[in-house]
Amino acid sequence: MSDITLSDGREIDIDLSKVSLREHRALFDPRQAQADEDATACKMSGLSLDEYLDLSLVEQKRLWSAYFTKVRNPLADPNLESASTSG
């Protein structure tokens, strides 16, 4: 199951293992360059820069909402190598 489905049907899986602690913390720095935030969005979503920048404002907000939802419980992310596989 994907984390977000775009209006064109593309399914996006947020991969927290692609984002470093430094990159995550920088999201809260108002001095961070927009290009750096965009690069983090591309890394975690697998979208190219053009694909990301062409998202509607609503889809961009949904993408970040999915990211922060996953960040609140990162060990539940099956994409993480360290996530538990026991059931």
N, C-alpha and C positions, 0 to 999 in steps of 0.2 A: 504494500500500500504506500502510495506516495504521500509526501508531506503537503503538497499543494498541486492542484491541477489548474493550469492556465486556461484562459477562455478559448484558446485554439486547440485545447486537448492535450498539450504537452504536460507530462507529469514530472514534477521536480522533487527530488529527494535531497533534503538538506544534509550535508556531510560535515559534521562538526570536526572530524579528524583533519580536515583541510585547513582549519583556521587555528592559528597559533594564539596563545594567551596574549601576546603583545598586540596582535591584530584585533582581538576581541576587546581588550581594554581601550584601544585607540578609538573604538566606536563611540566612546563616551567623552572623548576629548574634543571640545568645540574648535580646536585649532587644527584638527586633522583635515588634510586636503580631501576634497570630494573625490578625486581620482583614487585615493587610497581606500576610501569607503566602497567605491564602486568595485575595486579589485577584490576586496573581501567578499562582497556580494557574489561576484563571479566565481570565486573559489568555492564558496560553500554551496552554491546552487548548480554549478556545472554549466552555467550559461556563458556565452561569449559576451564581451563588453557591449557589442552592438545589440545582442538579444536583450541584455539587461536594460540598456538605455531605451530600447523600444517598448518596454513594458508600459502598460497604462499606469497611472498613479495608483489606482486601486490595487492592481496586481503587484506592484512594487511594495505597497504597504502589507499586503497579504504575505508576500515572501518574507519580509522582515518579521512579521508577526509569527510565522512558522519557525523562523530561526530562533527567536527569543523564547518561544514555547519549548523548543527542543533544548535550549541552553538551561532552562530551569530544571530539567531532569536529564542530563547528558548521558548517564549510564544506561538509560533505557533505549538509546540509539543503537539499532542493530548494525549500523555502518561502522561503529567504533570497534577497532581491533580488540580492545580490552573489555568489551561488553560481555557479560555473562551469557553463556549459551545453555546453561542448565535450566531445567523446567520444573 
